Amino acid sequence: MREHAYARTEDHQAALWADRLATTALSCQEAARLEAWLSANPRREALLAAHRDLITSAPLGRALVQARASGARKAKPRSLGSPIWTLAGAALAAAIAVIAWPRPALDLKTPQGRQQVQVLADGSRLTLNGDSQARVTLARRKRDVRLDQGEAFFKVAHDPSRPFTVHARDASVTALGTAFNVNRLADATEITVHEGKVRVAATTTRARPVVVVAGESVRVSARGIEGRVKFNPAVADDWRSGWIELNNGRLGDLVTELNRANATRPLRLGEPALAELRLTGRFRATAPRETAALVAATHGLALQEAPDATVLAPISRR
């Protein structure tokens, strides 16, 4: 009895979350509560996905209309042709429609300074960084995401029959049961794996795909798949928690990340060559000017105020 009551509570909570997700984007506080609720029990992802599909199911809407019409008629004996069986048949048709594929493509776009958490119909979760754009297509035999701009973190629902692949310029990343980040930078795509593993392929070369496991990251450019970097996923922070970590990373990439996280005055480099300046450290994503001042002080640069941006530039030698 207790198990049945627990299931009903879980189902009710999933329905409430599905209804909330059908209206507007979640606030940061709501997204955190949803993440905590989903993480507490693996079966909740499937429950939520089912309820989200039911909400948008046209056959279910028709079934409800039919049920109301049936209720207005004179009651008859409960034979196979009676209203109660008619409603059951309509509900079954709605349930079949829920699992039909393909789903309509989903276009996601965020402005600078704003993140978005999106729970997909299959139960996967996508967190989009600021100034990012993605298109999600869920089909009968595959799940594809095209990351056209910016950065996204993926927590993929397990479904071996439908591979989950992210396409980002020179790279394709296929989940093998995992949580991972894909970051489109100026000259490369960076893939960082936090749980499980992924298969990474370079789309511009004939090199064999590589498997990247939790605690590793790789970069993919027009030259192919570049060297692995190891990290500790248990203690590493990332943009979702307001931090940017670089290990011999480019200044140009740091500026890109800072501008994604902030809707205020942007940062700009005074000379293109500065983009290749190498940095190692941990930087606060939500404090762009303070971070730029730190970089300027430690690397012999000047911080200047232009009409449209704060500029990191070489110190003028006169």
Stockholm file with secondary structure:
# STOCKHOLM 1.0

chainA/1-318         MREHAYARTEDHQAALWADRLATTALSCQEAARLEAWLSANPRREALLAAHRDLITSAPLGRALVQARASGARKAKPRSLGSPIWTLAGAALAAAIAVIAWPRPALDLKTPQGRQQVQVLADGSRLTLNGDSQARVTLARRKRDVRLDQGEAFFKVAHDPSRPFTVHARDASVTALGTAFNVNRLADATEITVHEGKVRVAATTTRARPVVVVAGESVRVSARGIEGRVKFNPAVADDWRSGWIELNNGRLGDLVTELNRANATRPLRLGEPALAELRLTGRFRATAPRETAALVAATHGLALQEAPDATVLAPISRR
#=GR chainA/1-318 SS CHHHHHHHHHHHHHHHHHHHHTTSCCCHHHHHHHHHHHHTCTHHHHHHHHHHHHHTCHHHHHHHHHHHHHHTSCCCCCCTTSHHHHHHHHHHHHHHHHTCSCCCCEEEECCTTCCEEEECTTSCEEEECTTCEEEEEECSSCEEEEEEESEEEEECCCCTTSCEEEEETTEEEEEEEEEEEEEECSSCEEEEEEEEEEEEEETTSCCCCEEEETTEEEEEETTEECCCEECCTTTCCCGGGTEEEEEEEEHHHHHHHHHHHCSSSCEEESSGGGGGCEEEEEEETTCHHHHHHHHHHHHTEEEEECSSCEEEEECCCC
#=GC SS_cons         CHHHHHHHHHHHHHHHHHHHHTTSCCCHHHHHHHHHHHHTCTHHHHHHHHHHHHHTCHHHHHHHHHHHHHHTSCCCCCCTTSHHHHHHHHHHHHHHHHTCSCCCCEEEECCTTCCEEEECTTSCEEEECTTCEEEEEECSSCEEEEEEESEEEEECCCCTTSCEEEEETTEEEEEEEEEEEEEECSSCEEEEEEEEEEEEEETTSCCCCEEEETTEEEEEETTEECCCEECCTTTCCCGGGTEEEEEEEEHHHHHHHHHHHCSSSCEEESSGGGGGCEEEEEEETTCHHHHHHHHHHHHTEEEEECSSCEEEEECCCC
//
